Amino acid sequence: MNKHNKRDLSLFLKTQTVIETVISLIGSIVIVFLAAMLFVNTVEYVGCRFALGSSFIGAIISPLFTSFPEMVVFLVAVLVAREEMIGVGTIFGQPFMASSLSYGLVGISAVIGYIVKRRNDLTFEVDRSLIIPYTFVTILFPLTIVPSVIGFHKLFGAIFLASYVYYVWMMYRRRLADIIEEADDLYICRIVPYPTLSIVIQISCSVILLYIGSEKLVESVKELALHTGISEMGLALVIVPAATAIPETASALIWGYRGRDTLSIGALVGEKILYSTFYPGLGLLLTSWVLDNHAYMSVFATTIVSLILLYYIAKQRVPIHALCFGLIFFVSYVILVFILHI
């Protein structure tokens, strides 16, 4: 076999591998989206049945389940693969993706919901209790870069973990704000007519599907990134968070489309709270916490978007353009990293 034929065969095999990876990627996205729909239906039903508030459900309960893929990626990267850059990059990548891309997608879903008459207007009317998580993010997330400059990793790790406990306590005290008064029946109730058992089965199915889909998703994204030559930091800050952020983004999209405004905005800020308190706390305790310019970009963009949304949440009305503002940062970052290679 001559060199020309070998080159053609190599190109063919590489193309075939990329196509198979893309098919696997699409399949895993479908699995994750179905899991998110099951999860959204369960959370709404539980919130209605136990008279819980939208802000508490969206900012506390929902993120604990939807951040499971990121938790897996972080722990595997740090404890198993010994790839601190990917683990730490995921911590800074998720808030950036939520601020720059997820909010914009929620805004677009709201427009679609308005067009098909599932929403009454294009302004998100939210409960003032969301001021608490946005204040936490605005203050604490910028502080995540301080330990990389002055040290004291263990001390800051303990402070961040304690901050998350305090945040949960504050939100729990306001758990009755904006109570979910009505919700659709559980999908699985058509098969299992016992509400409590249905809740357990459906939430279990959603978590299992979420895990399976997210694992396949991350694996497919990593393989695709390998074949397309994406840098490790680009993978850590953009590709992996983009993949693992699908569950909470899908939940927020569905709620935004249906007009569940506080749930929609709360689901995304709940994730950012975890990545401003709980995950940095773990990261500071488990890694050397070495940061670079990409992490600083994430902090800058996330803080700016959080300040803008905090301003409108104080008024209890968030316009579409405020949600879509972060798309500017997403496009700019993609250009800087993948085109200019900065």
C-alpha positions as CSV (number, residue, x, y, z in Angstrom):
1,M,0.0,0.0,0.0
2,N,1.5,3.3,-1.1
3,K,1.6,6.5,1.0
4,H,-1.3,8.1,-0.8
5,N,-3.6,5.1,-0.1
6,K,-2.5,5.0,3.5
7,R,-3.3,8.6,3.9
8,D,-6.7,8.1,2.3
9,L,-7.4,5.2,4.6
10,S,-6.4,7.1,7.6
11,L,-8.6,10.0,6.7
12,F,-11.5,7.7,6.0
13,L,-11.1,5.9,9.4
14,K,-10.8,9.3,11.2
15,T,-14.0,10.6,9.5
16,Q,-15.8,7.4,10.3
17,T,-14.8,7.7,14.0
18,V,-15.9,11.3,14.1
19,I,-19.3,10.4,12.6
20,E,-19.8,7.6,15.1
21,T,-18.9,10.0,17.9
22,V,-21.4,12.6,16.7
23,I,-24.1,10.0,16.6
24,S,-23.3,8.9,20.1
25,L,-23.3,12.5,21.2
26,I,-26.7,13.1,19.8
27,G,-28.1,9.9,21.4
28,S,-26.7,10.9,24.8
29,I,-28.2,14.4,24.5
30,V,-31.6,12.8,23.8
31,I,-31.2,10.6,26.9
32,V,-30.3,13.6,29.1
33,F,-33.1,15.7,27.8
34,L,-35.7,13.0,28.5
35,A,-34.2,12.6,32.0
36,A,-34.6,16.4,32.5
37,M,-38.3,16.3,31.4
38,L,-38.9,13.5,34.0
39,F,-37.1,15.5,36.6
40,V,-38.9,18.8,35.9
41,N,-42.3,17.0,36.1
42,T,-41.3,15.3,39.4
43,V,-39.9,18.5,41.0
44,E,-43.1,20.5,40.1
45,Y,-45.3,17.8,41.5
46,V,-43.3,17.5,44.7
47,G,-43.2,21.2,45.2
48,C,-47.0,21.4,44.7
49,R,-47.8,18.5,47.0
50,F,-45.5,19.6,49.9
51,A,-46.3,23.3,49.4
52,L,-42.7,24.4,48.7
53,G,-41.7,27.6,47.1
54,S,-40.4,28.0,43.5
55,S,-37.3,29.7,44.6
56,F,-36.4,27.0,47.2
57,I,-37.1,24.2,44.6
58,G,-35.3,26.0,41.8
59,A,-32.3,27.2,43.8
60,I,-31.7,24.2,46.3
61,I,-33.5,21.0,45.3
62,S,-33.1,21.1,41.5
63,P,-29.4,21.8,41.4
64,L,-28.5,19.0,43.8
65,F,-29.8,16.5,41.3
66,T,-28.9,18.3,38.0
67,S,-25.3,19.0,39.1
68,F,-24.7,15.2,39.4
69,P,-22.9,15.0,36.1
70,E,-20.5,17.8,37.0
71,M,-19.8,16.1,40.4
72,V,-18.9,12.9,38.6
73,V,-16.6,14.7,36.1
74,F,-14.9,16.7,38.9
75,L,-14.3,13.7,41.2
76,V,-13.1,11.4,38.4
77,A,-10.8,14.1,37.0
78,V,-9.2,14.9,40.4
79,L,-9.3,11.6,42.3
80,V,-9.0,9.0,39.5
81,A,-7.4,10.6,36.4
82,R,-5.3,13.0,38.4
83,E,-6.2,15.8,35.9
84,E,-6.5,18.8,38.2
85,M,-6.8,21.2,35.2
86,I,-9.9,19.5,34.0
87,G,-11.4,19.3,37.4
88,V,-10.7,22.9,38.3
89,G,-11.6,24.0,34.8
90,T,-15.1,22.4,35.2
91,I,-15.7,24.4,38.4
92,F,-15.0,27.7,36.6
93,G,-16.5,26.6,33.3
94,Q,-20.0,25.8,34.5
95,P,-20.9,29.3,36.0
96,F,-19.4,30.8,32.8
97,M,-21.6,28.6,30.6
98,A,-24.7,29.3,32.7
99,S,-24.1,33.0,32.5
100,S,-23.0,33.3,28.9
101,L,-25.1,30.6,27.1
102,S,-27.8,29.0,29.3
103,Y,-29.5,32.3,30.2
104,G,-29.6,33.2,26.5
105,L,-31.1,29.9,25.6
106,V,-33.7,30.4,28.3
107,G,-34.6,33.7,26.8
108,I,-35.0,32.1,23.4
109,S,-37.2,29.4,24.8
110,A,-39.4,32.1,26.4
111,V,-39.8,33.7,23.0
112,I,-40.9,30.4,21.5
113,G,-43.3,29.9,24.5
114,Y,-44.7,33.3,23.9
115,I,-45.2,32.6,20.2
116,V,-47.1,29.4,20.8
117,K,-49.1,31.0,23.6
118,R,-47.5,29.1,26.5
119,R,-46.4,32.4,28.0
120,N,-48.3,35.7,28.4
121,D,-45.3,38.0,27.9
122,L,-41.5,38.2,27.4
123,T,-40.6,39.4,30.9
124,F,-39.7,37.0,33.6
125,E,-41.6,37.8,36.8
126,V,-39.6,36.3,39.7
127,D,-39.8,36.2,43.4
128,R,-37.5,38.6,45.4
129,S,-36.1,35.7,47.4
130,L,-33.8,35.0,44.4
131,I,-31.9,38.1,45.5
132,I,-30.2,35.8,48.1
133,P,-28.5,33.4,45.7
134,Y,-27.5,36.1,43.2
135,T,-26.0,38.1,46.0
136,F,-24.0,35.0,47.1
137,V,-22.8,34.4,43.6
138,T,-21.8,38.1,43.0
139,I,-19.8,38.3,46.2
140,L,-18.3,34.8,46.6
141,F,-17.5,33.7,43.0
142,P,-14.9,36.5,42.5
143,L,-13.3,35.4,45.8
144,T,-12.5,31.9,44.3
145,I,-9.4,33.5,42.6
146,V,-8.0,34.8,45.9
147,P,-6.5,31.6,47.2
148,S,-4.5,31.1,44.0
149,V,-2.8,34.4,44.8
150,I,-2.4,34.4,48.6
151,G,-2.6,30.7,49.5
152,F,-4.4,29.4,52.6
153,H,-6.3,26.8,50.5
154,K,-7.7,24.8,53.3
155,L,-8.9,27.8,55.2
156,F,-10.7,29.2,52.1
157,G,-12.1,25.7,51.3
158,A,-13.7,25.6,54.8
159,I,-15.1,29.1,54.4
160,F,-16.7,28.3,51.0
161,L,-18.3,25.0,52.4
162,A,-19.6,26.9,55.4
163,S,-21.0,29.6,53.1
164,Y,-23.0,26.9,51.2
165,V,-24.5,25.6,54.5
166,Y,-25.5,29.1,55.5
167,Y,-27.0,29.7,52.1
168,V,-29.2,26.5,52.3
169,W,-30.3,27.6,55.8
170,M,-31.4,31.1,54.5
171,M,-33.2,29.6,51.5
172,Y,-34.9,27.0,53.7
173,R,-36.3,29.8,55.9
174,R,-37.9,31.3,52.8
175,R,-39.1,27.9,51.4
176,L,-42.8,29.0,51.4
177,A,-42.2,32.0,49.1
178,D,-44.0,31.7,45.8
179,I,-45.5,28.3,46.5
180,I,-46.2,26.1,43.5
181,E,-50.0,25.9,43.6
182,E,-50.6,23.6,40.6
183,A,-48.7,21.0,38.6
184,D,-49.2,18.3,36.1
185,D,-49.6,14.7,37.4
186,L,-46.6,12.5,37.3
187,Y,-46.0,10.8,34.0
188,I,-45.6,7.5,35.7
189,C,-48.9,7.8,37.5
190,R,-50.6,6.4,34.4
191,I,-48.8,3.1,35.2
192,V,-48.3,3.3,39.0
193,P,-51.4,4.9,40.6
194,Y,-49.7,5.4,44.0
195,P,-48.4,9.0,44.3
196,T,-45.6,8.4,46.8
197,L,-44.3,5.3,45.0
198,S,-44.6,7.2,41.7
199,I,-42.4,10.0,43.0
200,V,-39.7,7.5,44.1
201,I,-39.8,5.6,40.8
202,Q,-39.8,8.6,38.5
203,I,-37.1,10.5,40.3
204,S,-35.0,7.3,40.4
205,C,-35.5,6.9,36.6
206,S,-34.6,10.5,35.9
207,V,-31.4,10.3,38.0
208,I,-30.4,6.9,36.4
209,L,-31.0,8.3,32.9
210,L,-29.2,11.5,33.8
211,Y,-26.2,9.5,34.9
212,I,-26.1,7.2,31.9
213,G,-26.7,10.0,29.4
214,S,-24.2,12.4,31.0
215,E,-21.5,9.7,31.2
216,K,-22.0,8.9,27.5
217,L,-22.2,12.6,26.7
218,V,-18.9,13.5,28.4
219,E,-17.2,10.5,26.9
220,S,-18.4,11.5,23.4
221,V,-17.5,15.1,23.8
222,K,-14.0,14.2,25.0
223,E,-13.4,11.9,22.1
224,L,-14.8,14.5,19.6
225,A,-12.5,17.1,21.1
226,L,-9.5,14.8,20.8
227,H,-10.2,14.2,17.1
228,T,-10.8,17.9,16.4
229,G,-7.7,19.1,18.2
230,I,-9.3,21.2,20.9
231,S,-6.9,22.2,23.7
232,E,-7.2,20.6,27.2
233,M,-8.2,24.0,28.8
234,G,-10.7,24.6,26.0
235,L,-12.2,21.2,26.8
236,A,-12.2,21.9,30.5
237,L,-13.8,25.4,30.4
238,V,-16.1,25.1,27.4
239,I,-16.7,21.6,26.1
240,V,-17.2,19.6,29.3
241,P,-19.3,22.2,31.1
242,A,-21.4,22.7,27.9
243,A,-22.1,19.0,28.0
244,T,-22.7,18.5,31.7
245,A,-24.8,21.7,32.0
246,I,-27.5,20.3,29.7
247,P,-29.6,18.9,32.6
248,E,-30.1,22.2,34.5
249,T,-30.3,24.1,31.2
250,A,-32.9,21.8,29.8
251,S,-34.9,22.1,33.1
252,A,-34.6,25.9,32.9
253,L,-35.6,25.9,29.3
254,I,-38.7,23.8,30.0
255,W,-39.7,26.0,32.9
256,G,-39.0,29.2,30.9
257,Y,-41.1,27.9,28.0
258,R,-44.0,27.1,30.4
259,G,-43.9,30.5,32.2
260,R,-42.5,29.1,35.5
261,D,-40.2,32.1,35.7
262,T,-38.8,31.7,39.3
263,L,-38.2,28.0,38.8
264,S,-36.4,28.7,35.5
265,I,-34.1,31.5,36.8
266,G,-33.7,29.7,40.1
267,A,-32.5,26.4,38.6
268,L,-29.6,28.2,36.9
269,V,-28.5,30.3,39.8
270,G,-28.7,27.2,42.1
271,E,-26.0,25.7,39.9
272,K,-23.9,28.8,40.1
273,I,-24.3,28.8,43.9
274,L,-22.8,25.3,44.1
275,Y,-19.9,26.5,41.9
276,S,-19.4,29.6,44.1
277,T,-19.4,27.8,47.4
278,F,-19.6,24.0,47.6
279,Y,-17.4,23.0,44.6
280,P,-14.7,25.6,45.1
281,G,-14.6,24.3,48.8
282,L,-14.0,20.8,47.6
283,G,-11.5,22.0,44.9
284,L,-9.5,23.9,47.4
285,L,-9.3,20.9,49.7
286,L,-8.5,18.4,47.0
287,T,-6.3,20.3,44.5
288,S,-3.4,22.7,44.3
289,W,-5.9,25.3,42.9
290,V,-3.7,26.6,40.0
291,L,-5.6,29.0,37.8
292,D,-4.9,30.8,34.5
293,N,-6.4,33.5,32.4
294,H,-9.3,31.3,31.3
295,A,-10.5,31.1,35.0
296,Y,-10.2,34.9,35.3
297,M,-12.3,35.3,32.2
298,S,-15.0,33.1,33.7
299,V,-15.0,35.1,36.9
300,F,-15.3,38.4,35.1
301,A,-18.1,37.4,32.8
302,T,-20.1,35.5,35.5
303,T,-19.9,38.5,37.9
304,I,-21.0,41.0,35.3
305,V,-24.0,39.0,34.2
306,S,-24.9,38.2,37.9
307,L,-24.8,42.0,38.7
308,I,-27.1,42.7,35.8
309,L,-29.6,40.0,36.8
310,L,-29.4,41.0,40.4
311,Y,-30.5,44.5,39.5
312,Y,-33.6,43.3,37.6
313,I,-34.5,40.6,40.2
314,A,-34.6,43.3,42.8
315,K,-37.4,44.8,40.6
316,Q,-39.0,41.3,40.3
317,R,-39.0,41.6,36.5
318,V,-36.2,40.3,34.3
319,P,-36.5,41.3,30.6
320,I,-35.4,39.0,27.8
321,H,-32.4,41.3,26.8
322,A,-30.9,40.9,30.3
323,L,-31.0,37.1,29.9
324,C,-29.5,37.2,26.4
325,F,-26.7,39.7,27.3
326,G,-24.3,36.9,28.3
327,L,-24.3,35.5,24.8
328,I,-21.8,38.3,24.0
329,F,-19.3,36.8,26.5
330,F,-19.9,33.3,25.0
331,V,-19.2,34.4,21.4
332,S,-16.2,36.5,22.5
333,Y,-14.7,33.6,24.5
334,V,-15.1,31.1,21.6
335,I,-13.3,33.6,19.3
336,L,-10.5,34.2,21.8
337,V,-9.9,30.5,22.6
338,F,-10.7,28.6,19.4
339,I,-9.8,31.2,16.7
340,L,-7.2,33.4,18.3
341,H,-5.9,30.7,20.6
342,I,-5.5,33.0,23.5
